[in-house]
């Protein structure tokens, strides 16, 4: 079932910043790549925490799901307007919406399910009252629950090895968010029947992947979608999907 993303709220706390599209994030057609979008989302999140004075008491987060709707591609060169706000939350996690607008009509809408973490215990941690109240000023749901979207079983075809590099590892000693999107771009780029018109990417992270683990990719192509399974010893660690965006 198609799930539309929440619109920009009329009131409440919205982080609004301008960023430059760098050449490192563009593809061979001079469009903003999917892993480049992920980097802008991650950097905007850090900047947002700093802007709200929440870096000291809310420094550690992991993402459970990212949704990226490419409505109109962003073309280099461009100055990006990035707006970030909370659309739903609970005491330990929240949905963060990010809208990216660019001159010339580029438009990308995204949503991330972020979990606030206690790094020492590696478990979800409560938001402070101050931070909760600030994020809740734009949230339409204050009892957010996790529900997985991508639940199809692993296809029977053997996987393709995908070597990891140390530059793919974050401070949790997990594969960093953007490294998953390198693989998604590798398989989605040729799937032009899915990406020529407005389209959606979904990436759900089930379990961490650590450096040195034998990561394999299992692509499943259908006329209406591309699904990519990230596995270690046939254990599904993450699932990505790209499909046309319904109007």
N, CA, C and O of each residue as an XYZ file, in Angstrom:
988
protein
N       0.846     -1.195      0.000
C       0.000      0.000      0.000
C       0.886      1.250      0.000
O       1.865      1.321      0.742
N       0.539      2.228     -0.830
C       1.304      3.469     -0.898
C       1.014      4.320      0.325
O      -0.144      4.512      0.696
N       2.074      4.834      0.957
C       1.942      5.676      2.139
C       2.472      7.068      1.808
O       3.682      7.235      1.651
N       1.605      8.069      1.698
C       2.076      9.425      1.395
C       2.826     10.007      2.584
O       2.561      9.649      3.731
N       3.770     10.909      2.303
C       4.523     11.572      3.350
C       3.786     12.825      3.813
O       3.047     13.446      3.048
N       4.000     13.183      5.069
C       3.296     14.327      5.659
C       3.717     15.625      4.975
O       4.882     15.776      4.609
N       2.785     16.565      4.798
C       3.124     17.862      4.174
C       3.913     18.743      5.131
O       3.987     18.473      6.330
N       4.500     19.799      4.584
C       5.196     20.780      5.421
C       4.175     21.436      6.347
O       3.159     21.945      5.874
N       4.427     21.435      7.661
C       3.452     22.034      8.579
C       3.426     23.554      8.463
O       4.407     24.171      8.050
N       2.308     24.141      8.826
C       2.171     25.597      8.767
C       2.758     26.275      9.994
O       3.149     27.441      9.930
N       2.822     25.560     11.109
C       3.365     26.122     12.340
C       4.277     25.099     13.016
O       4.320     23.935     12.618
N       4.997     25.541     14.032
C       5.862     24.652     14.779
C       7.314     24.787     14.359
O       7.659     25.613     13.514
N       8.163     23.957     14.966
C       9.604     24.057     14.758
C      10.023     23.357     13.458
O       9.878     22.142     13.325
N      10.544     24.135     12.508
C      11.075     23.608     11.246
C      12.496     24.130     11.090
O      12.726     25.339     11.094
N      13.440     23.220     10.954
C      14.830     23.597     10.688
C      14.947     23.881      9.198
O      14.646     23.015      8.376
N      15.376     25.073      8.846
C      15.380     25.532      7.456
C      16.773     26.060      7.140
O      17.202     27.061      7.714
N      17.483     25.391      6.230
C      18.877     25.737      5.968
C      19.163     25.597      4.473
O      18.475     24.861      3.766
N      20.177     26.306      4.003
C      20.609     26.206      2.612
C      21.919     25.453      2.542
O      22.816     25.681      3.354
N      22.034     24.553      1.574
C      23.247     23.758      1.410
C      23.641     23.765     -0.068
O      22.796     23.949     -0.945
N      24.917     23.567     -0.328
C      25.403     23.533     -1.706
C      25.466     22.078     -2.194
O      25.876     21.183     -1.454
N      25.058     21.860     -3.438
C      25.216     20.552     -4.062
C      26.632     20.446     -4.599
O      27.003     21.169     -5.524
N      27.420     19.557     -4.029
C      28.801     19.382     -4.454
C      28.939     18.384     -5.587
O      28.062     17.548     -5.804
N      30.030     18.475     -6.298
C      30.254     17.560     -7.424
C      30.414     16.112     -6.954
O      30.142     15.187     -7.720
N      30.847     15.901     -5.717
C      31.038     14.540     -5.215
C      29.714     13.791     -5.123
O      29.706     12.561     -5.074
N      28.595     14.513     -5.099
C      27.285     13.885     -4.933
C      26.485     13.788     -6.225
O      25.314     13.410     -6.184
N      27.076     14.115     -7.368
C      26.301     14.058     -8.607
C      26.709     12.842     -9.438
O      27.840     12.363     -9.353
N      25.764     12.357    -10.243
C      26.030     11.203    -11.094
C      26.547     11.656    -12.459
O      26.832     12.835    -12.666
N      26.661     10.713    -13.376
C      27.215     11.031    -14.689
C      26.304     11.941    -15.508
O      26.736     12.509    -16.511
N      25.055     12.084    -15.091
C      24.117     12.983    -15.768
C      23.993     14.328    -15.043
O      23.150     15.154    -15.397
N      24.827     14.539    -14.040
C      24.855     15.759    -13.216
C      23.622     15.905    -12.333
O      23.245     17.017    -11.964
N      22.997     14.785    -11.996
C      21.900     14.782    -11.047
C      22.412     14.355     -9.669
O      23.391     13.615     -9.562
N      21.743     14.828     -8.623
C      22.055     14.424     -7.258
C      21.785     12.933     -7.097
O      20.654     12.480     -7.276
N      22.838     12.159     -6.755
C      22.723     10.710     -6.591
C      21.973     10.357     -5.312
O      21.842     11.181     -4.407
N      21.482      9.115     -5.252
C      20.730      8.671     -4.090
C      21.607      8.623     -2.840
O      21.133      8.966     -1.757
N      22.879      8.207     -2.956
C      23.746      8.213     -1.775
C      24.105      9.642     -1.371
O      24.363      9.905     -0.197
N      24.125     10.565     -2.332
C      24.328     11.973     -2.018
C      23.149     12.539     -1.243
O      23.333     13.324     -0.313
N      21.930     12.143     -1.625
C      20.752     12.553     -0.855
C      20.883     12.075      0.585
O      20.612     12.824      1.524
N      21.302     10.817      0.753
C      21.455     10.269      2.106
C      22.473     11.050      2.918
O      22.284     11.254      4.118
N      23.552     11.489      2.278
C      24.549     12.291      3.008
C      23.969     13.638      3.443
O      24.228     14.101      4.554
N      23.192     14.259      2.569
C      22.568     15.530      2.946
C      21.590     15.332      4.103
O      21.497     16.186      4.985
N      20.864     14.220      4.109
C      19.947     13.938      5.209
C      20.701     13.777      6.521
O      20.290     14.304      7.554
N      21.809     13.045      6.469
C      22.585     12.806      7.679
C      23.216     14.100      8.196
O      23.181     14.376      9.395
N      23.789     14.887      7.292
C      24.411     16.154      7.701
C      23.358     17.132      8.229
O      23.610     17.856      9.192
N      22.190     17.152      7.605
C      21.126     18.036      8.079
C      20.685     17.642      9.481
O      20.343     18.498     10.297
N      20.695     16.332      9.759
C      20.329     15.881     11.094
C      21.294     16.374     12.154
O      20.873     16.818     13.222
N      22.588     16.301     11.866
C      23.593     16.792     12.803
C      23.467     18.300     12.988
O      23.507     18.801     14.111
N      23.316     19.019     11.877
C      23.165     20.474     11.957
C      21.914     20.863     12.743
O      21.915     21.850     13.478
N      20.853     20.083     12.583
C      19.603     20.352     13.293
C      19.799     20.187     14.803
O      19.336     21.015     15.587
N      20.491     19.111     15.206
C      20.771     18.904     16.629
C      21.580     20.064     17.192
O      21.295     20.558     18.283
N      22.591     20.497     16.441
C      23.411     21.617     16.900
C      22.570     22.887     17.005
O      22.721     23.658     17.952
N      21.689     23.102     16.038
C      20.844     24.295     16.032
C      19.924     24.349     17.257
O      19.660     25.423     17.798
N      19.443     23.187     17.683
C      18.521     23.140     18.822
C      19.237     23.003     20.162
O      18.586     22.957     21.205
N      20.571     22.938     20.148
C      21.321     22.762     21.387
C      21.179     21.382     21.982
O      21.314     21.216     23.194
N      20.903     20.371     21.141
C      20.647     19.010     21.627
C      21.813     18.052     21.407
O      21.673     16.852     21.643
N      22.959     18.558     20.960
C      24.080     17.665     20.671
C      24.613     16.973     21.923
O      25.026     15.815     21.857
N      24.609     17.666     23.062
C      25.190     17.085     24.271
C      24.328     15.967     24.858
O      24.858     14.951     25.306
N      23.002     16.147     24.859
C      22.148     15.135     25.491
C      21.462     14.199     24.499
O      20.802     13.248     24.917
N      21.602     14.446     23.188
C      21.015     13.556     22.182
C      22.008     13.324     21.031
O      21.659     13.559     19.874
N      23.227     12.872     21.321
C      24.231     12.790     20.257
C      24.149     11.544     19.390
O      24.663     11.548     18.271
N      23.512     10.468     19.878
C      23.605      9.171     19.199
C      22.237      8.714     18.688
O      21.272      8.596     19.443
N      22.192      8.463     17.382
C      20.958      8.031     16.734
C      21.272      6.939     15.722
O      22.357      6.915     15.140
N      20.317      6.035     15.515
C      20.407      5.102     14.392
C      19.106      5.208     13.597
O      18.044      5.496     14.149
N      19.214      4.971     12.308
C      18.042      5.054     11.448
C      17.512      3.642     11.202
O      18.286      2.723     10.934
N      16.212      3.476     11.292
C      15.569      2.167     11.104
C      14.965      2.041      9.708
O      14.932      0.956      9.128
N      14.487      3.171      9.178
C      13.951      3.167      7.806
C      14.145      4.552      7.209
O      13.982      5.563      7.893
N      14.493      4.588      5.929
C      14.561      5.831      5.168
C      13.682      5.698      3.935
O      13.756      4.704      3.212
N      12.856      6.699      3.701
C      12.015      6.772      2.499
C      12.436      8.028      1.741
O      12.509      9.113      2.316
N      12.714      7.872      0.445
C      13.126      9.000     -0.386
C      12.263      9.015     -1.642
O      12.303      8.084     -2.445
N      11.494     10.068     -1.801
C      10.671     10.254     -3.003
C      11.352     11.276     -3.909
O      11.457     12.453     -3.565
N      11.808     10.815     -5.058
C      12.411     11.725     -6.045
C      11.287     12.160     -6.982
O      10.937     11.446     -7.922
N      10.733     13.330     -6.715
C       9.621     13.839     -7.519
C      10.126     14.505     -8.787
O       9.598     14.286     -9.878
N      11.168     15.330     -8.621
C      11.846     15.942     -9.760
C      13.330     15.960     -9.413
O      13.698     16.483     -8.361
N      14.195     15.405    -10.264
C      15.610     15.295     -9.905
C      16.266     16.656     -9.729
O      15.896     17.633    -10.380
N      17.243     16.697     -8.841
C      18.022     17.907     -8.596
C      19.257     17.863     -9.477
O      20.005     16.886     -9.460
N      19.472     18.927    -10.251
C      20.573     18.968    -11.215
C      21.651     19.946    -10.747
O      21.353     21.042    -10.273
N      22.916     19.524    -10.893
C      24.054     20.370    -10.550
C      24.276     21.423    -11.645
O      24.071     21.124    -12.821
N      24.689     22.647    -11.287
C      24.936     23.180     -9.943
C      23.634     23.659     -9.306
O      22.693     24.037    -10.004
N      23.591     23.639     -7.977
C      22.368     24.048     -7.300
C      22.663     24.403     -5.857
O      23.562     23.841     -5.230
N      21.891     25.344     -5.343
C      21.824     25.604     -3.911
C      20.537     24.957     -3.413
O      19.454     25.225     -3.934
N      20.664     24.119     -2.420
C      19.536     23.345     -1.934
C      18.903     24.013     -0.723
O      19.601     24.426      0.203
N      17.592     24.116     -0.731
C      16.877     24.501      0.477
C      16.439     23.221      1.178
O      15.689     22.427      0.610
N      16.896     23.016      2.395
C      16.623     21.791      3.149
C      15.790     22.158      4.366
O      16.234     22.921      5.223
N      14.573     21.608      4.440
C      13.721     21.812      5.600
C      13.515     20.478      6.313
O      13.229     19.461      5.682
N      13.665     20.500      7.636
C      13.603     19.266      8.436
C      12.690     19.493      9.646
O      12.818     20.483     10.366
N      11.773     18.554      9.846
C      10.846     18.665     10.975
C      10.372     17.261     11.369
O      10.547     16.292     10.632
N       9.777     17.192     12.538
C       9.270     15.920     13.059
C       7.802     15.774     12.674
O       6.999     16.678     12.906
N       7.454     14.622     12.081
C       6.061     14.384     11.702
C       5.343     13.455     12.676
O       4.113     13.446     12.731
N       6.107     12.666     13.450
C       5.511     11.759     14.436
C       6.612     11.340     15.402
O       7.790     11.325     15.045
N       6.219     10.998     16.633
C       7.236     10.617     17.612
C       6.628      9.823     18.745
O       5.411      9.774     18.922
N       7.515      9.200     19.509
C       7.191      8.577     20.781
C       8.292      8.975     21.740
O       9.040      9.911     21.457
N       8.412      8.300     22.854
C       9.370      8.749     23.866
C      10.818      8.437     23.506
O      11.731      9.024     24.088
N      11.057      7.510     22.542
C      12.424      7.093     22.227
C      12.766      7.171     20.739
O      13.917      6.945     20.367
N      11.820      7.475     19.904
C      12.091      7.527     18.465
C      11.137      8.510     17.798
O      10.151      8.957     18.384
N      11.468      8.828     16.551
C      10.637      9.799     15.837
C      10.785      9.636     14.330
O      11.770      9.086     13.838
N       9.790     10.124     13.619
C       9.846     10.238     12.163
C      10.275     11.659     11.825
O       9.619     12.625     12.214
N      11.382     11.778     11.098
C      11.852     13.093     10.687
C      11.655     13.253      9.184
O      12.185     12.484      8.382
N      10.885     14.265      8.829
C      10.668     14.594      7.425
C      11.725     15.587      6.971
O      12.091     16.501      7.711
N      12.213     15.403      5.754
C      13.116     16.373      5.135
C      12.630     16.628      3.711
O      12.396     15.697      2.941
N      12.485     17.899      3.383
C      12.133     18.312      2.016
C      13.328     19.063      1.443
O      13.869     19.968      2.078
N      13.733     18.678      0.233
C      14.846     19.323     -0.459
C      14.310     19.967     -1.729
O      13.805     19.278     -2.615
N      14.420     21.292     -1.817
C      14.021     22.048     -3.005
C      15.267     22.636     -3.656
O      16.217     23.012     -2.971
N      15.253     22.711     -4.979
C      16.377     23.291     -5.706
C      15.860     24.219     -6.794
O      14.772     23.999     -7.325
N      16.635     25.268     -7.140
C      16.253     26.134     -8.261
C      16.094     25.294     -9.533
O      16.831     24.331     -9.745
N      15.147     25.660    -10.356
C      14.892     24.876    -11.559
C      13.848     23.811    -11.349
O      13.494     23.099    -12.289
N      13.340     23.685    -10.125
C      12.220     22.781     -9.893
C      12.543     21.458     -9.255
O      11.632     20.662     -9.026
N      13.813     21.177     -8.950
C      14.141     19.918     -8.295
C      13.424     19.787     -6.964
O      13.359     20.747     -6.197
N      12.879     18.598     -6.679
C      12.124     18.385     -5.450
C      12.281     16.943     -4.985
O      12.006     16.000     -5.727
N      12.727     16.794     -3.745
C      12.897     15.478     -3.129
C      12.253     15.525     -1.749
O      12.543     16.413     -0.946
N      11.376     14.562     -1.482
C      10.715     14.452     -0.184
C      11.207     13.187      0.509
O      11.306     12.136     -0.124
N      11.517     13.275      1.801
C      12.062     12.119      2.508
C      11.464     12.019      3.911
O      10.935     12.980      4.470
N      11.578     10.793      4.451
C      11.196     10.561      5.842
C      12.104      9.496      6.429
O      12.369      8.482      5.784
N      12.580      9.717      7.638
C      13.430      8.746      8.313
C      12.868      8.401      9.677
O      12.429      9.282     10.417
N      12.882      7.108     10.012
C      12.495      6.637     11.344
C      13.776      6.529     12.153
O      14.568      5.609     11.948
N      13.984      7.477     13.084
C      15.227      7.581     13.842
C      14.999      7.169     15.294
O      14.008      7.550     15.916
N      15.941      6.380     15.821
C      15.877      5.905     17.200
C      16.989      6.576     18.000
O      18.157      6.536     17.613
N      16.610      7.194     19.123
C      17.601      7.803     20.015
C      18.255      6.695     20.838
O      17.569      5.900     21.480
N      19.605      6.651     20.812
C      20.321      5.521     21.388
C      21.167      5.908     22.594
O      21.736      6.998     22.656
N      21.234      4.990     23.547
C      22.265      5.002     24.576
C      23.421      4.175     24.028
O      23.305      2.957     23.896
N      24.537      4.832     23.708
C      25.624      4.144     23.010
C      26.253      3.064     23.873
O      26.638      2.015     23.357
N      26.369      3.298     25.194
C      27.004      2.313     26.062
C      26.154      1.041     26.176
O      26.679     -0.069     26.092
N      24.850      1.207     26.365
C      23.962      0.050     26.496
C      23.496     -0.479     25.148
O      22.970     -1.589     25.069
N      23.687      0.311     24.074
C      23.200     -0.024     22.730
C      21.711     -0.367     22.770
O      21.272     -1.397     22.260
N      20.950      0.540     23.397
C      19.514      0.361     23.502
C      18.836      1.714     23.323
O      19.467      2.747     23.546
N      17.555      1.732     22.923
C      16.849      3.002     22.782
C      16.806      3.767     24.093
O      16.707      3.173     25.166
N      16.883      5.095     24.000
C      16.962      5.961     25.173
C      15.893      7.053     25.075
O      15.591      7.536     23.984
N      15.333      7.433     26.203
C      14.267      8.427     26.228
C      14.760      9.794     25.762
O      15.894     10.188     26.034
N      13.892     10.502     25.061
C      14.152     11.886     24.703
C      13.951     12.763     25.943
O      13.125     12.457     26.803
N      14.700     13.834     26.020
C      14.474     14.786     27.107
C      13.126     15.470     26.898
O      12.626     15.541     25.775
N      12.544     15.970     27.984
C      11.245     16.654     27.877
C      11.339     17.855     26.948
O      10.442     18.095     26.140
N      12.435     18.614     27.065
C      12.589     19.804     26.231
C      12.636     19.439     24.759
O      11.967     20.072     23.943
N      13.426     18.415     24.407
C      13.559     18.010     23.013
C      12.245     17.419     22.508
O      11.823     17.705     21.387
N      11.602     16.598     23.333
C      10.314     16.012     22.946
C       9.306     17.115     22.625
O       8.641     17.067     21.591
N       9.193     18.101     23.502
C       8.213     19.164     23.291
C       8.509     19.963     22.021
O       7.587     20.360     21.308
N       9.784     20.198     21.740
C      10.155     20.932     20.534
C       9.780     20.138     19.288
O       9.195     20.691     18.357
N      10.111     18.840     19.260
C       9.784     18.014     18.106
C       8.274     17.811     17.967
O       7.754     17.723     16.854
N       7.581     17.739     19.091
C       6.138     17.501     19.065
C       5.357     18.683     18.502
O       4.178     18.544     18.176
N       5.999     19.843     18.384
C       5.294     21.030     17.892
C       4.853     20.888     16.441
O       4.006     21.654     15.982
N       5.413     19.914     15.702
C       4.992     19.677     14.314
C       4.455     18.254     14.101
O       4.079     17.896     12.986
N       4.420     17.455     15.156
C       4.039     16.040     15.017
C       2.528     15.864     15.072
O       1.864     16.425     15.943
N       1.999     15.100     14.160
C       0.571     14.788     14.169
C       0.281     13.495     14.922
O      -0.879     13.179     15.190
N       1.323     12.746     15.264
C       1.182     11.488     16.005
C       2.233     11.474     17.107
O       3.427     11.560     16.822
N       1.806     11.366     18.360
C       2.740     11.325     19.479
C       2.793      9.952     20.138
O       3.266      9.812     21.266
N       2.302      8.936     19.420
C       2.403      7.544     19.878
C       2.918      6.680     18.728
O       2.338      5.646     18.397
N       3.998      7.121     18.143
C       4.560      6.452     16.976
C       5.007      5.038     17.330
O       5.672      4.828     18.344
N       4.647      4.084     16.505
C       5.068      2.689     16.662
C       5.801      2.241     15.412
O       5.542      2.726     14.311
N       6.724      1.305     15.603
C       7.450      0.754     14.460
C       6.628     -0.343     13.801
O       6.081     -1.213     14.479
N       6.544     -0.298     12.468
C       5.942     -1.370     11.688
C       6.740     -1.536     10.414
O       6.886     -0.593      9.637
N       7.255     -2.727     10.197
C       8.085     -2.974      9.028
C       7.240     -2.972      7.762
O       6.124     -3.492      7.744
N       7.790     -2.376      6.694
C       7.103     -2.323      5.415
C       7.534     -3.448      4.475
O       6.706     -4.031      3.776
N       8.828     -3.748      4.461
C       9.379     -4.697      3.491
C       9.574     -6.051      4.175
O      10.549     -6.258      4.897
N       8.643     -6.957      3.942
C       8.614     -8.218      4.681
C       8.721     -9.457      3.795
O       8.659    -10.576      4.305
N       8.880     -9.288      2.488
C       8.953    -10.450      1.598
C      10.187    -11.290      1.906
O      11.225    -10.737      2.269
N      10.101    -12.625      1.770
C      11.241    -13.483      2.096
C      12.370    -13.357      1.080
O      12.189    -12.837     -0.021
N      13.525    -13.841      1.477
C      14.708    -13.811      0.613
C      14.476    -14.683     -0.620
O      14.051    -15.830     -0.478
N      14.743    -14.171     -1.837
C      14.574    -14.996     -3.040
C      15.605    -16.120     -3.066
O      16.652    -16.005     -2.429
N      15.327    -17.204     -3.791
C      16.207    -18.372     -3.752
C      17.528    -18.213     -4.502
O      18.459    -18.983     -4.264
N      17.631    -17.246     -5.388
C      18.863    -17.094     -6.172
C      20.038    -16.743     -5.261
O      19.866    -16.020     -4.280
N      21.253    -17.260     -5.585
C      22.426    -16.954     -4.747
C      22.765    -15.477     -4.781
O      22.472    -14.782     -5.753
N      23.393    -14.999     -3.697
C      23.754    -13.597     -3.597
C      25.053    -13.283     -4.309
O      25.801    -14.179     -4.699
N      25.307    -11.997     -4.471
C      26.507    -11.486     -5.124
C      27.359    -10.807     -4.060
O      26.863     -9.921     -3.364
N      28.635    -11.195     -3.908
C      29.467    -10.569     -2.863
C      29.584     -9.057     -3.064
O      29.690     -8.568     -4.189
N      29.563     -8.336     -1.948
C      29.701     -6.883     -1.964
C      30.733     -6.513     -0.906
O      30.379     -6.334      0.259
N      32.011     -6.394     -1.290
C      33.075     -6.142     -0.293
C      32.877     -4.805      0.405
O      32.470     -3.818     -0.208
N      33.174     -4.794      1.699
C      33.108     -3.581      2.493
C      34.482     -2.969      2.655
O      35.495     -3.667      2.609
N      34.511     -1.651      2.844
C      35.746     -0.920      3.097
C      35.667     -0.300      4.489
O      34.578     -0.121      5.033
N      36.809      0.021      5.055
C      36.793      0.631      6.386
C      36.124      2.005      6.356
O      35.616      2.468      7.378
N      36.121      2.649      5.214
C      35.427      3.935      5.105
C      33.910      3.766      5.143
O      33.187      4.760      5.219
N      33.418      2.537      5.093
C      31.983      2.277      5.181
C      31.490      2.150      6.623
O      30.295      1.954      6.841
N      32.381      2.257      7.610
C      32.050      1.947      8.999
C      31.876      3.237      9.810
O      32.647      4.184      9.652
N      30.853      3.268     10.682
C      30.581      4.459     11.496
C      31.084      4.273     12.926
O      31.767      3.293     13.224
N      30.748      5.211     13.805
C      31.278      5.175     15.170
C      30.619      4.100     16.024
O      31.112      3.796     17.111
N      29.517      3.519     15.559
C      28.948      2.353     16.230
C      29.641      1.056     15.791
O      29.314     -0.026     16.278
N      30.600      1.177     14.867
C      31.277      0.043     14.239
C      30.315     -0.773     13.379
O      30.470     -1.985     13.228
N      29.320     -0.084     12.820
C      28.374     -0.650     11.865
C      28.635     -0.028     10.494
O      29.269      1.021     10.384
N      28.133     -0.694      9.452
C      28.143     -0.072      8.134
C      27.310      1.206      8.201
O      26.166      1.180      8.654
N      27.880      2.317      7.755
C      27.196      3.609      7.861
C      26.026      3.693      6.871
O      25.984      2.968      5.877
N      25.094      4.579      7.161
C      23.865      4.663      6.363
C      24.137      4.829      4.871
O      23.536      4.144      4.043
N      25.044      5.740      4.535
C      25.246      6.055      3.122
C      25.865      4.900      2.346
O      25.680      4.817      1.132
N      26.600      4.003      3.014
C      27.228      2.891      2.303
C      26.183      1.948      1.713
O      26.396      1.378      0.643
N      25.063      1.780      2.398
C      23.985      0.962      1.837
C      23.495      1.559      0.521
O      23.170      0.839     -0.422
N      23.449      2.890      0.478
C      22.917      3.555     -0.710
C      23.871      3.448     -1.896
O      23.439      3.589     -3.040
N      25.170      3.200     -1.647
C      26.079      2.930     -2.765
C      25.601      1.701     -3.530
O      25.576      1.694     -4.761
N      25.224      0.666     -2.790
C      24.735     -0.552     -3.424
C      23.399     -0.312     -4.123
O      23.177     -0.808     -5.228
N      22.521      0.440     -3.488
C      21.226      0.736     -4.107
C      21.424      1.470     -5.432
O      20.781      1.143     -6.430
N      22.313      2.460     -5.438
C      22.577      3.196     -6.678
C      23.123      2.280     -7.763
O      22.759      2.409     -8.932
N      23.995      1.357     -7.380
C      24.605      0.444     -8.352
C      23.544     -0.348     -9.117
O      23.676     -0.564    -10.322
N      22.497     -0.777     -8.421
C      21.463     -1.598     -9.054
C      20.292     -0.776     -9.584
O      19.640     -1.185    -10.545
N      20.017      0.373     -8.976
C      18.878      1.177     -9.431
C      19.215      2.018    -10.647
O      18.333      2.321    -11.450
N      20.478      2.402    -10.797
C      20.857      3.281    -11.901
C      20.463      2.716    -13.268
O      19.950      3.468    -14.097
N      20.684      1.404    -13.544
C      20.263      0.889    -14.853
C      18.757      0.666    -14.975
O      18.263      0.447    -16.081
N      18.021      0.716    -13.877
C      16.586      0.413    -13.897
C      15.799      1.655    -14.308
O      14.977      2.157    -13.541
N      16.050      2.143    -15.503
C      15.485      3.418    -15.952
C      13.970      3.370    -16.120
O      13.321      4.415    -16.073
N      13.389      2.186    -16.314
C      11.928      2.109    -16.418
C      11.264      2.450    -15.084
O      10.099      2.845    -15.049
N      12.002      2.296    -13.993
C      11.474      2.610    -12.670
C      11.794      4.032    -12.238
O      11.049      4.623    -11.456
N      12.896      4.590    -12.738
C      13.388      5.870    -12.215
C      13.216      7.042    -13.183
O      13.549      8.173    -12.827
N      12.707      6.805    -14.397
C      12.557      7.901    -15.362
C      11.483      8.893    -14.914
O      11.590     10.090    -15.182
N      10.457      8.399    -14.240
C       9.376      9.239    -13.718
C       9.538      9.351    -12.198
O      10.432      8.714    -11.640
N       8.704     10.137    -11.513
C       8.794     10.187    -10.054
C       8.789      8.783     -9.446
O       8.007      7.921     -9.848
N       9.669      8.573     -8.479
C       9.847      7.236     -7.917
C      10.222      7.315     -6.448
O      10.632      8.360     -5.945
N      10.070      6.178     -5.771
C      10.322      6.095     -4.332
C      11.384      5.040     -4.041
O      11.386      3.954     -4.621
N      12.287      5.393     -3.124
C      13.230      4.440     -2.544
C      12.824      4.188     -1.092
O      12.460      5.116     -0.370
N      12.889      2.938     -0.678
C      12.696      2.569      0.719
C      13.885      1.723      1.133
O      14.283      0.812      0.406
N      14.453      2.011      2.287
C      15.542      1.192      2.822
C      15.270      0.949      4.296
O      15.200      1.886      5.090
N      15.118     -0.329      4.655
C      14.900     -0.711      6.048
C      16.108     -1.480      6.558
O      16.601     -2.404      5.912
N      16.568     -1.076      7.731
C      17.749     -1.673      8.350
C      17.270     -2.617      9.452
O      16.708     -2.172     10.453
N      17.491     -3.914      9.268
C      17.000     -4.891     10.237
C      18.008     -5.171     11.343
O      17.659     -5.163     12.524
N      19.262     -5.419     10.959
C      20.332     -5.714     11.904
C      21.611     -5.048     11.405
O      21.773     -4.859     10.200
N      22.512     -4.693     12.301
C      23.759     -4.060     11.858
C      24.618     -5.016     11.025
O      24.534     -6.236     11.169
N      25.433     -4.441     10.164
C      26.469     -5.165      9.423
C      27.806     -4.629      9.902
O      28.013     -3.417      9.952
N      28.709     -5.526     10.253
C      30.011     -5.150     10.790
C      31.102     -5.384      9.749
O      30.975     -6.241      8.874
N      32.171     -4.606      9.863
C      33.295     -4.776      8.950
C      33.850     -6.193      9.073
O      34.008     -6.714     10.177
N      34.147     -6.817      7.914
C      34.679     -8.170      7.897
C      33.636     -9.245      7.692
O      33.979    -10.386      7.382
N      32.337     -8.898      7.863
C      31.291     -9.891      7.630
C      31.102    -10.091      6.119
O      31.246     -9.142      5.348
N      30.782    -11.318      5.696
C      30.644    -11.605      4.254
C      29.302    -11.128      3.713
O      28.336    -11.890      3.674
N      29.244     -9.875      3.300
C      28.005     -9.279      2.816
C      27.713     -9.724      1.391
O      28.596     -9.721      0.534
N      26.455    -10.109      1.149
C      25.990    -10.465     -0.196
C      24.735     -9.660     -0.521
O      23.949     -9.326      0.366
N      24.561     -9.355     -1.802
C      23.387     -8.657     -2.301
C      22.558     -9.608     -3.151
O      23.097    -10.386     -3.938
N      21.236     -9.537     -2.983
C      20.311    -10.386     -3.741
C      19.309     -9.469     -4.437
O      18.324     -9.069     -3.816
N      19.526     -9.128     -5.696
C      18.564     -8.270     -6.399
C      17.388     -9.071     -6.940
O      17.561    -10.174     -7.458
N      16.203     -8.511     -6.816
C      15.001     -9.126     -7.350
C      14.291     -8.091     -8.213
O      13.771     -7.097     -7.708
N      14.275     -8.338     -9.531
C      13.660     -7.409    -10.474
C      12.271     -7.909    -10.862
O      12.086     -9.092    -11.147
N      11.303     -7.005    -10.870
C       9.987     -7.272    -11.434
C       9.645     -6.088    -12.336
O      10.344     -5.076    -12.289
N       8.601     -6.178    -13.150
C       8.239     -5.023    -13.990
C       7.906     -3.769    -13.181
O       8.011     -2.658    -13.701
N       7.503     -3.931    -11.912
C       7.033     -2.797    -11.127
C       7.966     -2.384    -10.003
O       7.702     -1.389     -9.327
N       9.050     -3.118     -9.785
C       9.908     -2.767     -8.650
C      11.271     -3.448     -8.778
O      11.461     -4.393     -9.544
N      12.204     -2.922     -7.993
C      13.497     -3.562     -7.775
C      13.666     -3.666     -6.267
O      13.582     -2.666     -5.554
N      13.905     -4.873     -5.791
C      14.138     -5.103     -4.376
C      15.544     -5.663     -4.207
O      15.971     -6.540     -4.958
N      16.253     -5.147     -3.218
C      17.645     -5.532     -2.990
C      17.797     -5.960     -1.533
O      17.570     -5.176     -0.612
N      18.186     -7.220     -1.346
C      18.377     -7.775     -0.010
C      19.862     -7.751      0.335
O      20.699     -8.158     -0.471
N      20.182     -7.276      1.526
C      21.546     -7.287      2.054
C      21.619     -8.430      3.066
O      20.917     -8.398      4.077
N      22.452     -9.434      2.813
C      22.485    -10.589      3.697
C      23.901    -10.898      4.168
O      24.883    -10.575      3.499
N      23.981    -11.530      5.336
C      25.210    -12.128      5.845
C      24.865    -13.553      6.223
O      24.073    -13.785      7.136
N      25.454    -14.505      5.527
C      25.148    -15.933      5.747
C      23.643    -16.182      5.679
O      23.073    -16.867      6.528
N      23.011    -15.611      4.652
C      21.578    -15.758      4.367
C      20.673    -15.094      5.406
O      19.455    -15.261      5.352
N      21.245    -14.351      6.343
C      20.470    -13.588      7.311
C      20.220    -12.196      6.729
O      21.174    -11.480      6.424
N      18.957    -11.803      6.573
C      18.616    -10.511      5.969
C      18.928     -9.395      6.960
O      18.283     -9.278      8.002
N      19.922     -8.578      6.626
C      20.305     -7.469      7.491
C      19.614     -6.165      7.089
O      19.383     -5.304      7.938
N      19.283     -6.008      5.811
C      18.593     -4.808      5.333
C      17.903     -5.146      4.019
O      18.290     -6.085      3.322
N      16.881     -4.370      3.692
C      16.156     -4.542      2.433
C      15.896     -3.159      1.849
O      15.470     -2.245      2.556
N      16.156     -3.015      0.553
C      15.879     -1.771     -0.161
C      14.918     -2.061     -1.300
O      14.882     -3.168     -1.838
N      14.144     -1.053     -1.656
C      13.209     -1.212     -2.771
C      13.081      0.113     -3.498
O      13.061      1.175     -2.876
N      12.995      0.046     -4.818
C      12.693      1.220     -5.636
C      11.482      0.884     -6.503
O      11.401     -0.202     -7.077
N      10.555      1.813     -6.591
C       9.331      1.576     -7.347
C       8.766      2.914     -7.830
O       9.048      3.952     -7.232
N       7.973      2.902     -8.905
C       7.368      4.155     -9.377
C       6.508      4.768     -8.281
O       5.883      4.057     -7.494
N       6.485      6.083     -8.240
C       5.715      6.793     -7.220
C       4.317      7.048     -7.753
O       4.147      7.650     -8.814
N       3.333      6.594     -7.025
C       1.955      6.776     -7.444
C       1.575      8.232     -7.286
O       1.955      8.873     -6.306
N       0.837      8.752     -8.232
C       0.393     10.147     -8.171
C      -0.876     10.281     -7.354
O      -1.394     11.387     -7.195
